[in-house]
Amino acid sequence: MELECSIGVPENDSEITVYCGSQGPVSDREQVAEALGIPQEKVRIAHRYVVGFWRKEDVAGQVLAAIGAWVTRQPVKVLFSREESLRVHHKRHAEKCTTK
């Protein structure tokens, strides 16, 4: 099963490309643009193939990679380890259960 991975690449002074495996590239684009404070047309989401074992309809490292690349003007890769994925990703919601 694949891990969450995003790569942000600044294209010029005002545009960015984010390579990621996601089921929601339109939403990814909206969130990256909002986080960077730039128009959506300046954000390109290069959608990669997704293996269907893990849900990937919510943003994971896309915004982090975009911000890192935007600030440093260098490509930035965000790759969650399996432990990080299970601890902090949106598919792992906090829950408290009791049974009787």
C-alpha positions in Angstrom: 0.0 0.0 0.0 1.3 3.4 -1.0 2.2 6.1 1.5 1.1 9.7 1.1 3.6 11.7 -0.9 3.5 15.2 -2.4 6.1 17.2 -4.2 5.8 20.9 -4.6 7.7 22.6 -7.4 7.8 26.4 -7.9 7.5 27.1 -11.6 8.3 30.8 -11.6 7.7 33.7 -9.3 4.0 33.3 -9.3 3.0 29.7 -10.0 3.5 26.3 -8.4 2.9 22.7 -9.4 2.1 20.0 -6.8 2.6 16.3 -7.8 0.5 14.0 -5.6 -1.7 10.9 -5.5 -5.1 12.2 -4.7 -8.8 11.5 -5.4 -9.6 15.2 -5.2 -7.3 17.4 -7.3 -9.9 20.2 -7.6 -10.2 20.4 -3.8 -6.4 20.2 -3.6 -6.0 23.1 -5.9 -8.4 25.2 -4.0 -6.7 24.5 -0.6 -3.2 25.1 -2.0 -4.2 28.4 -3.5 -5.9 29.5 -0.3 -2.9 28.5 1.8 -0.5 30.4 -0.5 -2.8 33.4 -1.0 -2.7 33.1 -4.8 -5.3 32.6 -7.5 -6.3 29.0 -8.3 -5.1 29.5 -11.9 -1.6 29.8 -10.6 -1.7 26.3 -9.0 -1.3 23.2 -11.0 -2.1 19.8 -9.4 -0.3 17.1 -11.3 -2.5 14.2 -10.4 -0.7 10.8 -10.1 -2.1 7.4 -10.2 -3.8 6.2 -6.9 -3.8 2.7 -5.5 -7.3 2.3 -4.0 -6.4 0.7 -0.7 -6.3 4.0 1.2 -8.7 6.8 1.0 -7.2 9.9 -0.6 -10.0 12.3 -1.1 -8.7 14.8 1.5 -5.6 16.9 1.4 -2.6 15.3 3.1 0.9 16.7 2.4 -0.1 18.8 -0.7 -0.4 22.0 1.2 2.8 21.4 3.2 4.8 20.6 0.1 3.4 23.7 -1.7 4.2 26.0 1.2 7.7 24.6 1.6 8.4 25.0 -2.2 6.9 28.5 -2.3 9.0 29.8 0.6 12.3 28.1 -0.3 11.8 28.5 -4.1 13.1 24.9 -4.3 11.3 21.6 -4.9 10.0 20.1 -1.6 8.9 16.5 -1.1 6.6 15.5 1.8 6.5 11.8 2.4 4.7 10.4 5.4 6.2 7.3 7.1 3.7 4.5 7.8 3.7 5.5 11.5 3.0 9.2 10.6 0.3 8.2 8.2 -1.5 6.2 10.9 -1.0 8.8 13.6 -1.9 12.1 11.9 -3.7 11.6 8.6 -7.3 12.5 8.1 -8.3 8.9 7.8 -7.2 8.2 11.4 -9.8 10.2 13.5 -9.5 10.3 17.2 -12.0 8.1 18.9 -12.9 6.9 22.3 -15.0 3.7 22.6 -16.5 1.9 25.6 -18.2 -1.4 25.5 -20.3 -3.2 28.1 
